Every structure is written in C-alpha cells, then in structure tokens.
Amino acid sequence: MPFSLAPLFWFVVVIALIPLALWLLKRTPVGGAAAQGALRSVAVLALSPQQRIVTVEVGHGDARRWLVLGVTPQQITPLHEMAPQGDAALPAAPAAASPFAQVLARLRRGASDAR
C-alpha cells in the first residue's frame, strides 16, 4: 500500500492560510479597514439587558456629528443628532468591567480579606 503525503501537505497549507486570510481581511475595505476612524463610540447607557442608549460619533472634521441611538436586539432607532461636544465635556467614565470580572474581583477581595 503506497503512502502519500499529499493530503497532509494540503491540510497544513489550508491551516496556514486561515491566519493569512484573516490578516488580509482585517486590512481590506471588505473587512472594515476603510471605515477606520469614521465611527467612534462615545458613550453607552444600558437600560436593560437588551436595551441600550448609545452615542456614536460619525464623520470627520467639520462634518462630524454625534448620533444618539436606541439599540434593541430587533432594531436601532435614531433618537437625536447633535454637534460634537468637547472631550472636556465628557465625564470621566470608569472602565466598564464585565459582570464576570466584577464577581471575580469581589471574590478575590473576599479571599484576601480572609487571610
């Protein structure tokens, strides 16, 4: 029975092409590289687990606008449009931690207090 390395070779080639394809996709307009800097999240307010109010900045230079959007799993609704506020007008928001990170931090504090 002859043994061929061709299937193994093509398997390795396909596995090696996956990271290359992802890298190329990240840097092409299809993957969103063209929109770099055209959209920026300014603030997010969670109203419930599935409802949020999101403020995003769109555009460049004098054409910049802030859009206040209501976001649900079914739709995104524009609520308000306004001129961008200065960065100094934004309150310093603490880094939003995930609920898991908050629970883990609380458990670590409890374990260190018990020592």
GIHUFEN-V915340 format. One record per run of one state. SS is the DSSP state (hx for helix, st for strand, lp for the rest). FROM is the first residue (numbers start at 1). LEN is the number of residues. Records with the same first field share a line. If there is no record, write none. Layout:
SS = FROM-LEN + FROM-LEN
This chain:
lp = 1-5 + 27-2 + 32-1 + 36-3 + 49-2 + 59-2 + 64-1 + 72-4 + 83-4 + 90-9 + 115-1
hx = 6-21 + 29-3 + 33-3 + 61-3 + 87-3 + 99-16
st = 39-10 + 51-8 + 65-7 + 76-7
